Amino acid sequence: MTTYKNYLKQYLDYVKNNPFTGAPDELYDPANYILQLGGKRVRPLLVLLGYGLTNTDVTKALPLANAVEVFHNFTLMHDDIMDNADVRRGEPTVHVKWNPNIAILSGDLMLVKAYQMLNNLQTDLETKTQITDGFGKMAEEVCVGQQFDMNFETQETVNESDYLAMIEGKTSVLLAFSLEAGGQLGGANKTVTDALYQYGLNIGLAFQVMDDYLDTFGDQASFGKRIGGDILENKKTLLWIEARKRAQPDQLKSLDEWYGKTIDSQEKIDAVTLLFRTLEVDKYAEQMMHQFSTKASNYLDIIRQQYNTELIESLASDLMTRSK
């Protein structure tokens, strides 16, 4: 029986057998380095799952899956520079291992390579144009989301609609494009590919809200990173936004005082977490997760009328059941 893990193995074998090659090494090696650092490979998997709705053999979709993952890692390489991040998936970031200029240029190479992969897709011109146009629109939205995220760092207040628009750009649109493009390459009709896009968009929003939730209320061993990191970094997450809306004057004063401090303090984490629980923003985040998951499920119902969606549901279920 085929599972999404079979698709994952096919993709990993494809990446291993198709590294970037060329000279000088300083341009190509960093691209190969970041691609081999691991991760869940959710985006290329979604491409293969979208394609797999209409095809039992996903070999033809592997270059498209790789284009999506190469683009994603290009954004990570540049994000790490902007964030002054030293570590990516437990290893030194590219700009630390080499230097920022190399990271910028090698990231640029990855974007170019992603477009080349799309241009070389083995399909008809109409489908190729459809996918390439969608890719360009998605890439622009990712840039918009990243800029909003940076703007939020210096804004005193952020409202919920702006925050959701930001995470849609930073996270959801790439998931949505991955499913949609896989379906387009596989020959699914527009009703299905539109539903795939909307499913990916909403499940992406659910994932990001879950990440916000788990960063404060999760289990460190299961979550994979320190609990309370967003609080220490004074990130304006959905929890923070809702807390400020619900807080009484004295609670708001306390929250603002803690977020005015840039300190590595467990006391800060504990105090803000208690305030979040008192204001019940943990329950609010769970409601939002459920809301986006339900909306995604409604779009999946549309797809299910024509195709078997078990593999898509299996991946989404595994991602959404990370330990709380």
N, C-alpha and C positions, 0 to 999 in steps of 0.2 A: 504493500500500500504506500502510495506517495504521501509524504508529509512535507511541510514547508522546510524541514531540516534537510530533506533531499535536495531541495532547491538551493539551500545555503551551501551545501557541499559542492554542488556544481559551480556555483558562483566563486567560491574560494579557490577551486581548482583553476577556474578561468583566470582569475587575478594572478595566481602563481605562475601560470604559463604565458601571461601577457604583460610582463613588466615594461615600464618605460625604459627606452634605451636611447643613447646618444651621448654626445660630448658637448660641453665639459660635464664631468661627474657632478659638480656642485649644483648644476641645474636639475639633473634628472634624479640623483640619489635621494634628495629630500622628499620628492613626490612619492617614490617607492617606499621610503621610510614611513611616512605617515599612513600610507595605505595598509601597511603590514602591522600597524599597532593594534589592530583588532577592533572591538566594538560589536554591537549586535547586528550590524549590516541590515537594519530595518528597511532602509530605502531601496537598495537593490532587490531585497526580498519582495517588497511591494510591487516592483516592476514585474518580477517573475510571476507573482500571484495574479496580477491583473492580466498578464499574457496567458497564464495557465488556465484561465476561465474557458478559453476557446481552443487551447492546444495542449496536447499531452506531452509534447517535447518542447522544452523551453530554450533549447540551444540558440535559436535565432534571436532571442531576447537578451542574451548575456551581454552583448556590447552596449545595449541601452541601459541595462542594470549597472554596468560599470561606469557609463557616462554620468549617471546620477550619483554614484558613490564618489567618483573623482571630483565632481562639483562640490558635493557636501564637504569633502576633506579639504578642498581649496578654501572654503569658507572658514573651516576650523583653523587652518594654518594662519590665515589673516586675522581671525578673531583672537588667537593666542597672542599675536603681536599687540593688538589693541588693548587686550586685557593684561598685558605683561605677565602672562601665565608661564610658569616654569615647567609644568608637568602636564602631559596629555596621556591619559590611560596608563599612568604609572611610569611613563618614560619621559625623558627630556623633550620639550617642545622643539620644533624645527629651528626657531630663531635662537634658542639656547644652544642646541647641538651644533649649529652652523653660525649664522648671524642674521639679524633682521633683514638686511638687504637680500641675502640669498633666499630667505623665507618669502619675501614679497615676490621675487622674480620666479621662484619655483611654483608658488601659488598661481601666478599669472599663467605659467605654462600649463598647469592643471586645468584652468578654465579653457584655454585654447584646445587642449586635448579633448575635453568633454565635447566641445562643439565639433571637432573633427570626427569623433565617434558617432555623433548624431548624423553628420553629413554622410557617413559611410554605412548607415543602416541599410540592410537588404530588404527594401520594401518599395512600394510605388511612390511616385513623387508627391502625390496629394497627402498621403499618410506622413511621409517624411517632413513635409512642410508644416503640417498640423502639429507634429511633435516638436519640431524646432521652434515654431512660433510660441507654443506653450512653454517651452523651456526658457525662452527669452523673457516672457512675461513673469514666470516664476522667479527667475534670477533677479529681476528688478525688484520684485516684492520682498525678496530676502534682504536686499540692500536697504530697502525702506524700513523693514523691521529692525535691522541692526542699528540704523541711525536713530530711530525712535528710542531704542533701548539705551543708546548712549546719551540721548537728550534727557531721558528720565533721571540719569545720575545727578544732574544739576537742577532738576525741577523740584520745587518744594512740595508740590502735590501732583498726583497722577490720578485720573479717573479710570473707572473700570473699562469703559468702552475703548479708551486709548490703549490700555494695557492689553486687552484682548486683541485689538488690531495689531499690536506689536508682536505678540506671540504667534498670531496667525502668520505674520510675515516671516518671523525667525524660525518657526518650527513647522507649522501646519501645511503651508503651501507646497513645500517640497514633498511631503508625504502624499498630498493630494495629487500632485503632478505625477509622482512615481506610479501610482495605481492607474491613473487616467492614461498615461502614455503607454503603459504595458497593455492595457485594454485596447488602445488605438492600434498599436502594432499587431496585436492578435486578431484584429478585425471585428471587435465587438461594435455594436451599433451605438449611436450617439446617446440614446436613453441610458444605456448601461455605462458608457464612459463618463457621462455627466454625473451619474449616481456614484461611480467610483471616486470621482474628484470630491464630491461633497462628503462621502464617507471618510475619505482620508483627511479632509479639512477638519471635520468634527472630532474624529478620533485623535487627531493631533492636538486639538485644544484640550481634550480630556487628558491626554498624556501630560501636557505641560502643567495643567492645574494639579494633576496628581504629583508631579515633581515638586511643585511649590509646597504641597501638603506634606509630602514625605520628607522634605528637607527640614521641616520643623517637627513633625509628629511621627516620623518613620523610625525604623530600627536600623541602627548604624551598620550592623553586620550584613543586613540584607540590602540596604540602600547603597552601600559601597562607598560612601563618603561621610565625612563628619556631619552629624545632625546639628542644625543651627547655623550652617555656613551662610545662608542668605541673611540671617539676622546680624551676624558679625560684619557682613559686607554692606549692611544697610540697604539691601535690595528692596525696591518698591514692588513687592509681589502682590498677588491678589489678596493674600492674608492681610498684609499691611494696609492695602487700600480699604478693605472692608472694615478692618479694625478702626481706622480713623473715622469712618462713617458712623460707627456704632458707639464710639467712646464718649464718655462723659468728660467734662472739662479737665478733671484731675487725671483721668486715665489718658487723655490725649496729651496732656503735659508730660506725663511719665514716658509715654511712648516716644514723643518727640525728643525728650532728653536722652533716652537710650540710643535713638537713631542719630543723635548729634555726636555720638562718641564713636571713634574708630579704634576699638580695642579688641584684643583677643581675650575674651572674658566669659567663662562659664556662667558667671553671675548674670551677665547681660542676656545670654541665651535663656536662662531659667526665668528671668523676670519677664522678658517679652513673651516667651511661650506661655507663661501663666496668664498674662494679660490677654493673649489670643484665645486661650481656653475660656477665660472668664467672659469674653465677648462672643464666644461660640463661633468664631470664624472658622474653626476646624470643621464644624458641622456645615457651615456655609460652603466651604470648599468641596466637601463631599457631595452636597446638593448640585453644585456646578458640574462636577465630574459626571454625576448621574445624568444631568441635563444634556450634556454634550454626547455622552455615550448613547442615550436614548435616541437623540437626533441622528447619530451615525447609524444606529440599528435600523431606523426607518428607511434610510437610503439603501441599506443592505437588503431590505425586503424587496426593493425594486429589482436589484440584481438577481436575487434568489428566484424570481419568477422565470428567469431564463437559464441560469447557470448554478452549479453547485458552489457554494461559498464557504464550505467547511474549512478549507486551508486558510482563508483570510480570517475567519472567525477564530481559528486555533492560534494564529500568531497574535491577534489583538488580545485574546484572552490571556495568553502568557505574559504579554506586556502590561496588561492592566491589573494582574494579580500579584504584582510585586508586594512584598510584605509591608504591612503598615506597623 
